[in-house]
């Protein structure tokens, strides 16, 4: 399949926009073996372009929606919170590995994105991904897995279209995974009570379609055991335990497997990424943001 589609709604400088773009190529590769992803520069930043999936926006949205609807949800049903018992994750890894093939490994990849059972905390839970930006469990004992399922439930092409092809309007209510910097609205610095019960008019809104796509893109960013701790792909630590997510922007169209390699380049984690060396690999820009956890 040929053709190209520009996705002006996804901003390469926004971590949620980048993660959602990863989701686009992950899902597109399921229905088009020729799917490729690249970025183009505009007056307002970098935007993704998907190639090899035709040039009809409606057909692409329908194919993308169908592929997302058929995505396995098993990894999100193992427990209501994240992290959970390491033995449960280990068992899920074994079962997923037995059913995986060279071309069908999404469930394995998604499990690896949740965390690693190579290390455990004092409660016997595995060490989870740095992309968990919500509490391990809320007052109801629910966390990331429950939120992920709720976000995916009932997703339609309209939400995907608003995320990919239009400027973000932030009109969606419901769970958010806190991957968009605009959602860093700390309680003490607000001029209103943000709780929906107190002020629904000003409660936090999000882009549901972008979060759904970002959940798919998470499969390209696994957690690995390091020397003495878990390490999430794309993250690096600095002085005083500060943690940063760094991601690349490339100009040449590449497949999902090449994208998997690009986001894992060790040079991205350096204090000052070597621009010339990265440029030789087709990387035109590098973005970095700090992971901030103001509460549990």
N, C-alpha and C positions, 0 to 999 in steps of 0.2 A: 504494500500500500504506500502511496506517496501523499503529497500534500503537506501543508503546514498551517498551524494555528497559533496566533499570538495570544497570550493570556495576560492582558494588561492589569487585571485585578490583583495579581500576585506580585508583591514588592520583594525583590531580592534582599533588601536591606532589613526587612522585618523577619525575625526568626520564625514566626508563625507562617509568613508568606513563603519562606524557604522550605520549611517542613512540609507545607501543603504542596509545593512544587515537587518535592521528592515523592509525595503520594501520587501525584499525577503520572509520573513516569513508571512507578511501581505498578499501578493499576492498568495503565495503557499497555504495558508489556504483556499483560495477560490476554488481551484480545488483538494485539498487533505485534508480531515478531519484529517488525521494522521500526517500532517506536523509538524515537531519539529525542533527547532534550538538549537545548542550548539556551543561552541568554542573549538578549540584545539591549543595547544602551538607549535610553530615551532622555529627554530633557529633565525627567524627574527621577532617574535612577535606572536600575536593571530590572527587566521583565523577562519571564520565560517564554520560550517558543517550543511547541511540541511538533515533531515531524513524524511522518510515516503513519499517521492516523487519519488521513483524509483532510479535507479543508471545509467540511460542512459542520458548523457549530452544533446544530441540533443532533445530528447523527453521532457526533463525538460525545456529547453530553449523555445521550441515551446509552451508548456503549459503556461509558465510564460508570454511570449509575448502575447498570446491570452487573458490571464486574464487582462493584463495591457491595451490592446487595448479596452477592454469592460468596463474599469473603468469609473465611472461617472466623468464628467468634470464640472458639474453644479457649484460647489463652485468657480471655476476659471473664470466663465463667469458673475459673479454678478457685477463686476466693473473692470476697467482697472488698477487700482492702489490699494495699500494696505497700510494703512487701508482705509475704505470707510465709508459711513453713517451707524451708528449703527442700524437705523431703517431697513435698507436693510438686514443687517445680521440677525436681530431678525426675520424678516419675513421669511428668508431662513431657520432658525432654526425650526420655526413652521411647515413649509411645509415638511421639511426633517423628522421631528419627526412623522408626520402623516403617512408617507409611510415606515418608518423603522420597521424592525422586529428584533427579538432577534438575528437572524443569518445574517441579511442584514442591517447593520447600518453604512456602510462605509461613506456615504455622511454626516451623522451626525458627525461622528468622524473627518472627514476632515474639516468641518465647525468649529468645536470646536478647531481644530489645528490652524485656521487662527486668532482667537482672541475671546474676550469676550465682549458682549454688556452690561455687568454689569457696566462698566465704559466708559465714553466718554471724548474726548478731547474738547478743546474750539471750535472746528469746528463741533462738533456733530458726529465725527467719533469714532468707537469703538477702544479699545486698542488692538493692534495686537501682534502677536507672536514675541518672541525674536529671532526666526530663520529667520526673515526677515533681511537679510544682504545686501540688495540692497536698493536704494532710494525708497521712497514712490511712486514717479512718476518721470520719466525722462523728457527731454525737450518736448517729444511728449505726456506727460501725462500718460505714460505706466509704470507699475511696476510689482511686483511679479506675479499677476495672468496672465498677458500677457506673461511674461517670462516662466512661468510654462507650459502654453499651447504650446508655441513655442518649448520648450524642448521635450515635449511629442509627438509632431506631427511627424509622419513618423518614429518613433523609430522602429528599427529592431532587429532581434536576434543577428546580428553581434555586435552591440553596447553593448548589454547585455552580450554577451560572453566575450568581451574584458574587461568589468567592473568586471566580476565575476571570470573568469578562467585564466586570464593572467595578467602579470605585467602592470600597467597603462602606456600607451604611450602618453597620453595628446595630441592627434592629432585632437580632435573635435573642430570645430569653432562654434560660436553662443553664445547664452545667457548662463550665469552661475549664480548660486544662492549663490556663495561665501561661500560654506560650507567646502571647502578644504583649509587648512592653506597655501598651496603653492600659493594660489591666493591672499594672502595678500602682494601685490606688490605695495607699495605706490609710487605715482608719483614722489615725490621729491627725492626719493632714487634710482631711476632707471637711468641707463646710456643711455637710449634711450627713445624716445617719444612713449608711449604705444598705442596711438590712432591708430586704424586700417587704418585711412585715411593717416596717416603719415608713418607708418611702419608696414605693414601687416605681414611681415616676423616674427616680434617679438611680434605680438599681442597675448593676453592671450588665451591659449587653455585649454580645459577641458575634462572631461570624461562624455559624454552625458548619457550613460547607467547608470552610478552611480547616476547622478542627477535625472533621471527618477525614479529609484528605491527609492531614498531618499524622493522624493515627496510622494510616497506611504507610506513610513515609518513614515512620519510626522503625520499620523492619530493616532499613538500611543502616541503622545506627545501634548496633548491638553493644551489650555490656560484656567486658572481658575481665578476667582476673589479672591484676597487676602484681607487683612484687609483694605488696602487703595490703592491698585494697582493691575494690572493684573500680574499673575505669570505663566510663561511657564514651563511645566513639564521638569525637568532635569536642570533647571537654578537656581542659587542662587546668592545673592548679598553680596558683602563684603564692606569694608571701601572705602570711596571716590567713592561710586556708581559703583565700579567695578563689573562686572557680569561674571559668570563662568557657563559653561556647563559641567556636570559630568555624566559619563555613566559607567555601569557595564559590566563586562565580566564574563560569567558563563560557567561551564563545563558540567553540566547535560542537556540532551535534554528536552526542554520545549515547550509548545504550545504557540500560539500567545497571548492568554489571560494571561498566566503566564508572558510572556515578558512584557505585558502592566503593570503588577504589579511591575516587577523588575525595570523598568526604572523610576518608580514613588516612589521608596523607599525614605523616608525622610532622612535616614541616609546618603545618597549620597550627600546631600547638606551641611552637616556639614563641618566645616573648616578642620577637620581631620577625615575622615570617619572611623568608628570603624571596623577595618579589621577583627578581630576575629568574631564579630557579623555577618558581611556580609559573611564571609567564611562559617559560620554555615548554611547560606541560599544558599550555592553553588556558591557564587560569588568569583572568583579566582583573579580578578584584577579590579582596578578602574582607569579610566582615566579622566583627567580634562583639559579644555582649556579655555582661556579667550575670551570673546566676544569683539572684537575691532571694533569700528565704527569711522574710521578716517574722514568721511565726512557725508553728508546727505544721 
